[in-house]
Amino acid sequence: MRSFVDLGLFLSAIAVGIGTFLPVVGGVRATEIPLAALRDGFDGDDLNTLAGTDLPLYLSLAIPLAAAAILLLLAALFDSIPLAWAGAILGAAVVAVSALRIHQAFGAYVRDNHSTVLTNQNGFVLLVSGTVVALLCSLISVRRPAARFEA
């Protein structure tokens, strides 16, 4: 791959890794959101019910996001297109499904209280921007493969 693609993948890995531990919406971190809620949906009408009580880290939404960040980092370090695609697709899928589930359960609440709910969402911004950059870098690497020299 090209060096700017590797740099883009490295920066997206850092963005996804940092965004994993910052608040996603309404001050709730991905480490506080149960992973099973992506499959089952969320209960309640208030964003306070979004966070699980005494949730261990291995059952939280942070695990697939951290895995995506690790895959992107390995893709940047070892110049691997399949790892780049795997990390980009995993990150994009987790971010898209979590945003869809949050919108399904709390869409009206977020619309009514957008001035306070959407003020502290640095994690979501980093997750979305990191996955978009990773997808773009993966597309560039497919479009322009590295030159191979033969002796």
Secondary structure, DSSP 8 states (H G I E B T S, - for coil): --HHHHHHHHHHHHHHHHHTTSEEETTEEGGGSBTHHHHH---SSSGGGTS-TT--GGGBTHHHHHHHHHHHHHHHHHT-HHHHHHHHHHHHHHHHHHHHHHHHHHHHHHHHTHHHHTSS-HHHHHHHHHHHHHHHHHHHHHHS-------
